[in-house]
Amino acid sequence: MTDWNALRLEYVTSGLSYRALAEKYGVSYRGLRSRGGAEGWPDLRRAHRDRLLREAMDSDARRYAERMERIRSVSDRLLEKLEKAVEELELQSVVHRIREDRDGVLVTQERREAAQTGMVDRPGLKQISSALRDIKEVQMLCSELDRQEQQARIAMLERQAREQPEDQTLTVVLEGDVEAYAQ
């Protein structure tokens, strides 16, 4: 006796054709095709593939969002440290290096004293500026990755729309700052 549930399940979840399934299970191709058409197996297959695709896209989107959140979190923490460093620039000590010749050997001694208010540690300022540029580059990279991901999703949806029968409607919902992607 033919297990039609197993046939339907395999047709819906695999890429096998009616002909391949008929050969595999030793049933009539015409009978299988007739039953599959009457029970709407192709529609079930499309719905199954659509659900799998949505789940995969949702999973990818969640992982991507988590990764972006981690990048933003690190950027925020770094920015907080940079803000603190900027506040401390005026509090840095001035280092005086004194070189002395002691019995033919050059010896360097350092003497530190508090900086006067308003003095700026220029090397420290350069390091902070460099770090801020790095943060900006990371944020720009994230924006570019967001744009590329959105373009890939739109291309995939366009492919799906071309594959849909004309009597079906495909609805596309864009999330986020759509204007940023239009530029």
C-alpha positions in Angstrom: 0.0 0.0 0.0 1.3 3.5 -0.9 2.1 5.9 1.9 0.7 9.1 0.4 1.6 11.1 3.5 5.3 10.1 3.1 5.1 11.0 -0.7 3.5 14.3 0.0 6.0 15.2 2.7 9.0 14.2 0.5 7.6 16.2 -2.4 7.0 19.3 -0.3 10.3 19.2 1.6 12.6 18.0 -1.2 13.4 19.1 -4.7 12.3 15.8 -6.2 9.9 15.9 -9.2 6.8 13.8 -9.5 8.6 11.5 -11.9 11.5 10.9 -9.5 9.2 10.2 -6.6 7.1 7.8 -8.8 10.3 5.9 -9.7 11.5 5.9 -6.1 8.3 4.6 -4.6 7.2 2.5 -7.5 3.9 4.2 -8.1 2.3 5.5 -11.3 3.6 8.9 -12.4 0.2 10.0 -13.7 -1.5 8.8 -10.5 1.0 10.7 -8.4 0.8 13.8 -10.5 -3.0 13.7 -10.4 -3.1 13.3 -6.7 -0.4 15.9 -6.0 -2.3 18.4 -8.2 -5.6 17.7 -6.6 -4.2 18.1 -3.1 -2.2 21.2 -4.0 1.3 19.8 -3.4 3.1 22.5 -5.5 1.4 25.2 -3.3 2.5 23.4 -0.2 6.1 23.2 -1.6 6.2 26.9 -2.3 4.8 27.7 1.1 7.3 25.4 2.8 10.2 27.0 0.8 8.9 30.5 1.6 8.7 29.7 5.3 12.3 28.3 5.3 13.5 31.3 3.5 11.8 33.7 5.9 13.2 31.7 8.9 16.7 31.8 7.4 16.4 35.6 6.7 15.1 36.2 10.2 18.0 34.2 11.7 20.5 36.1 9.6 18.9 39.4 10.5 19.1 38.5 14.2 22.7 37.5 14.0 23.5 40.7 12.0 21.6 42.9 14.4 23.5 41.3 17.4 26.8 41.8 15.7 26.0 45.5 14.9 24.9 46.0 18.5 28.2 44.6 19.7 30.1 46.9 17.4 28.0 49.9 18.6 28.5 48.9 22.2 32.3 48.8 21.8 32.2 52.1 19.9 30.2 53.6 22.8 32.6 52.3 25.4 35.6 53.6 23.5 33.9 57.0 23.0 33.3 57.2 26.8 37.0 56.5 27.4 37.9 59.1 24.8 35.6 61.7 26.5 37.3 61.0 29.8 40.8 61.3 28.1 39.8 64.7 26.6 38.8 65.9 30.1 42.1 64.7 31.4 44.2 66.4 28.7 44.5 69.5 30.8 45.4 67.5 33.8 48.3 65.7 32.2 51.7 66.3 33.7 54.5 67.9 31.8 57.5 65.7 31.5 61.0 67.2 31.5 63.7 65.0 30.3 67.2 65.8 31.4 70.2 64.1 29.8 73.4 64.0 31.8 76.8 62.7 31.0 78.0 60.6 33.9 81.4 59.1 33.4 80.9 58.8 29.6 77.4 57.4 29.9 74.4 59.4 28.8 71.7 59.1 31.5 68.2 60.4 31.0 66.1 61.5 33.9 62.5 62.5 33.9 60.9 65.1 36.1 57.1 65.5 36.1 55.1 68.5 37.2 51.5 69.3 36.9 50.5 71.1 33.8 49.0 74.5 34.0 45.3 74.9 33.3 44.7 75.4 29.6 47.8 73.5 28.4 47.0 70.7 26.0 48.8 67.4 25.7 49.3 67.5 21.9 50.4 63.9 21.4 47.4 62.8 23.6 45.1 64.9 21.5 46.5 63.3 18.3 45.8 59.8 19.7 42.3 60.8 20.6 41.7 62.3 17.2 43.0 59.1 15.6 40.7 57.0 17.7 37.7 59.1 16.8 38.5 58.7 13.1 38.7 54.9 13.7 35.3 55.0 15.3 33.8 57.0 12.4 35.3 54.5 9.9 33.7 51.6 11.8 30.4 53.3 11.8 30.7 54.1 8.1 31.5 50.4 7.4 28.5 49.4 9.4 26.3 51.8 7.3 27.7 50.4 4.1 27.1 46.8 5.3 23.5 47.7 6.2 23.0 49.2 2.7 24.5 46.1 1.0 22.4 43.7 3.1 19.3 45.7 2.2 20.2 45.6 -1.5 20.7 41.8 -1.3 17.3 41.4 0.3 15.6 43.5 -2.3 17.3 41.6 -5.1 16.1 38.3 -3.5 12.6 39.6 -3.2 12.6 40.7 -6.8 13.7 37.2 -7.9 10.9 35.7 -5.8 8.4 38.1 -7.4 9.5 37.1 -10.9 9.1 33.4 -9.9 5.6 33.9 -8.4 2.6 33.0 -10.5 0.8 36.2 -11.8 -2.3 35.5 -9.7 -0.2 35.8 -6.4 0.8 39.0 -4.7 4.2 39.6 -3.1 4.3 42.3 -0.4 7.6 43.9 0.4 8.0 45.7 3.8 11.2 47.8 4.2 12.3 48.5 7.7 14.6 51.1 9.1 15.7 54.4 7.5 14.7 53.8 3.9 15.9 57.3 2.9 19.4 56.5 3.9 19.5 53.6 1.5 18.1 55.6 -1.4 21.1 57.9 -1.5 
